[in-house]
């Protein structure tokens, strides 16, 4: 019985993760109805894990379930993205501060390696790879904080803005600037400069927000205000 329960939870978890990713990346549009049967066929599962995943997504604000009607996509608005960036700026500052106290030598080496590799690929114009390494740097930073709760929260926030983040970082100008900022954060952490690490990490996210606004987020926000 325990194994059946574990398998059921694992299946629901996989459906939840995939459906959440598809919503965040815009594969399902705001207001679109999510029919249990269609989603089940798409992911190759029964309606039960889909129904459970939809309920969980409703708790995250990505889906609205209307009784006797169905489930509909809420998605991430431009205002949500701005809010998430500003919240992240504070939390990643705290993350960097804690990393100065908790990072291991191996984690430090891995963080600095992502910076080196990002430089290497940026010089060759491999911006998709730079975006991938950007995510890896932040994953290493979250892990280095020593706080599982903070890491989980920041991982979710990082994913929520993945589409707009890729849009802004896939330019040589922001990609290169972002990596310079990563290097400075890593140096502050290695030198145990908690105040400096916190401020650099905070400013890094605010710079990313400004880049996102210039890359189309501002236009998205203006459109939302008119609707």
N, C-alpha and C positions, 0 to 999 in steps of 0.2 A: 504493500500500500504506500509506503514511504517513497519507493522508487517511482511509482505512478504519479504521485504528487509532485516529485522533483521534476519529472519529465514534462508534466503539464505546465509547471511554473517556467521551466526553461523555454518551452515553446512559446508561451505568452510573452516572455521577455524578449525573444528574438523578433516576434511580430511587432511588439511595442517599439523596439529599437529601430527596426527598418521603417516602420510607418512614421515614426517621429522624424527620422532623417529625411524621408521623402517629402514630408510636409515642410520642414525647414528649408529644404533645397528648392521648394516651389513646384515639385512634381504634381502636387495636388494644390489647386488654387483656393484662395480665400472664398468661403461661401459654398464650395463644392461639397455635395453630399457624399459621404463615405458609406457605401452599402456593404454590409457585412459579407454577403455572398460574393460580391465582386472582389473585395479585398482578399477574401479567403482564396479565391481562384488565382488571383495575382501572385500571392505568396505561397500557394500550395498547401493551405491548411484549412481546417474546418472553421465554422463560424464562431465557435466558443472562444478560442484564444484571440480572435479578432475583437469580439465583444469586450473581453477583459482588457485588451490593449486600449480600446477606445475609451473605456472608463478611466484608465490611468492617464491617458492623454487629456481628458477633460480636466483632471486635477491640475495639470500643468498649464491649462489655458490654451492649448493648441486645438482643442475640439470642443464644440458645443453639442450636447445631446438634448434634443427636444422630444419629450415624451409623445409617443404615438406618431412621430414624424420621422425621426432619424438623427444621424450624427453629421455634423457639418464642420468644415475646416475653419478655424479662426486664424491660424498662422501667426507670423511675427510681423507686426507693423513697423513702419519706419520709426515711429515714436518708441516702440518697444526696443528697437535696436539702439537708439540713442540712450535710453535709460540703462540698458544692459552695459553699454560701454562705460558710462559714468560710474555705475556700481562696480564694474570690473576694475576700473582705475584705482578705486580705494582698496578693494580686496586683493588685487595683485601687488599693490604696495605692501600690504600686510604680509602677503605670501613671500615677497622678496626679503622683508625684514626677518621673518622666521627662518628663511633659508640660510641667512648668515649664521644662525645658531645651530641649525640641524643638518645641513647638507653634508653628505659623505664625500670622501675623496673621489670615489667612483662616479657619483652623481655630478660632481664638479667637472671632472674630465669629460663626461658625456655632454654636459651643457656647452662647454667650450668647443667640443668637437662639432656640434651642430652649427655654431657660429662660423667655424673654419669652413665647413662644407657649404654653408650658405654663400659665403664669399666666393668660393670656387665656382659654384653654379651661376651666381649672379654675373660674374665676369664673362661667362659664356652665354648669357641670355636665357638660361634655363629657368624661367620664372615660375613654371609649375612646380619644379623641384624646390625652388626657394620658398614657395608657399607651403609646401609639405614640411620643409625643415623649420619654418616659422612655427607651425603647430607643434613639432617635436620639441622645440626650445621651451614653449610654454608648458608642455606636459612635464618636462624635466623640472621646470621651476615649481609647478604645483606639487610634484612628488617631493622635492627637496624641502618644502615647507615643514614636513614632518606631521602635517595635520590631514588626516584622511577626510574629515568633513569639509575642510576648506578646498581640498583638491577635487572632491566630487562636485562641489558647488561651482567652482571655476571651470571645470571640464564641461558642465552643462552650459554655462554662459558662453564659453568659447564656441561650442557647437551651434548655439542659437544664432550666432552672427557669422557663421562660416561662409555663407554665400556672399554677403556684402564684404567680408574680410578678404576673400579671394579676389573680388572685383577690384579692390583698392591696392592690394599688395602685388598683383600681377602687372606691375609697372616697374621699370628699372629704378625710377626715382624713389618711390616709396619702399620698394624691396631693399634697396641699398641703405636707405636711411634707417629702416627698421632693424637691419642687421647691425649697424653701428650702435644703435640703442641697446640691442641685445648684448653686444660686447661690453658696453659700459656697465650694464646691470651685472653681468657675470664677473667683471673685475671687482665691482663693489662687494659682491657676495664673497668672492675669494679672499678679499682683504678684510672681511668682517665689518664692513662699514654699513651698519644697519640703517642709519638715517639716510645716507646717500642711496643705498639700494632701494629703499622704500620710495623715495622721491623720484628716482629714475624710472622705476616700474610704473608708478602712477602716471608720470608724464608720457611714458611710452604708449600707454593705452589712450590717453587724450590725444596724442599725435595721430594715432591710428583712427580715432573718431574723426578728427579734422580731415584726414585723407579720405575717409569714407564719405564724408559730406561733400567733398569736392568731386568724388567719383560717381555721384548719382544719388546718394542718400538724401541730400537736401531737396532735390527735385521730387523724390518719392514722398517726403514729408509734406511738401507744399501741395502735392496732389491729394494726399489724404485730408488735409485741412479744407480743401475745396469740396470734397465729396460729402 
